[in-house]
């Protein structure tokens, strides 16, 4: 995410916004991946559902429950989108990517 800002020679404020966006969507992706491992479809997911539990992996649903994990994922996506407030509509594709994470099934 930061590569575009680096290549464009952007300043600290833009780079911080891109960094925050990247960290939040990365974190949201992991939380959602953990949720999908509990309630996803093996065929859609491309891996066996429940595999994290079988190896006693510490996941968000295991630590916080599914509902709280969903809330965390939503907040992370909201934070990612908010990180882009200083950008124009040119950053809408990044906003859409963040929102898509909440809808993904694999």
N, C-alpha and C positions, 0 to 999 in steps of 0.2 A: 504494500500500500504506500509505503514511504518513497519507493523508487521514483514515482512520478514527480513528487515534490523535490527530491534530490536532483533529478535531471533538469527540472525547471529552475533550479537555484532559488527555491523558496526560502523565506526567512523562518525564524524560530516559531512564530505563532502558527503558521500553516503547518509546519512540521509537527508541532505538538498536537494539532488537531488531527492530522493523519495518523500519528502514533496512537492517540486515544481511540480513534475509530478502529484501527487494526487490532489493538489489544481487546477491545470490547467485542468485536465480531469473532475473534479467535476464541475468546472465553465462552461466548454464547454458543458457538459451534460445538464446543466440548460438552456443555451442559445439555444441549439438544441431542447430541450423540448418545449421552448417557440415558436420556429419557427414551430415545428410540430403542435402545437396547432392552428396555423393560417392556415397552408397549408397541414396538414396531412390528412389521411383518418381515419374516425371514427372507421371503422372496424379494420384496422391495428393498430391504436393507442391504442385501448382499452378504450378510453374515448371520450366524445363528443368534436369534434373539435370546437373551438371558445368559450370554456367554460371560459377561462381566460378573454376574452373581455366582456363576459356577466356580470362578477362580477367586471369589471373595474380594473382588476389586472394590476399592472405596470410590463410589460414584456419588454424584449429586442426589439422585433419588434415594440411594441407600442412606445418605447422611441427613437429607432434609425432607424426603418424601417427594412424591410426584408433583403435587400441587405447588409446594414451595419451590421446587426446581423449575417449574413452568414460570412462576413469578420472577425468579432470578433471571431466566433466559429473556423474558420480556423486558426486564429492567436493563439488562446488558444491551439489548437491541436498541431500546430507547436512548440509552447513553451514547451508543455508537452514532445514531442518527443526529443526536444533539451536538455531537462533536463536529458535525459538518455545518453548523449554523452560520459560520462565516463565509461559506461558499454559496455561490449562486445555484441556479437550477442545473448548471453544468455538472454538479455532483450528484444529480438524481440517480444515475446508475449505481453509485455507491450506496445511496439510501435504499434503493430497491434490493440490492444484494443483502443488506442487513435485514430487511423485512422478510425476504424470502427464507431466511434461516428458520423463522418461526413456522413456516409452512412445509419445509422439506420433509420427505418421508424416507430418504436414503442418504 
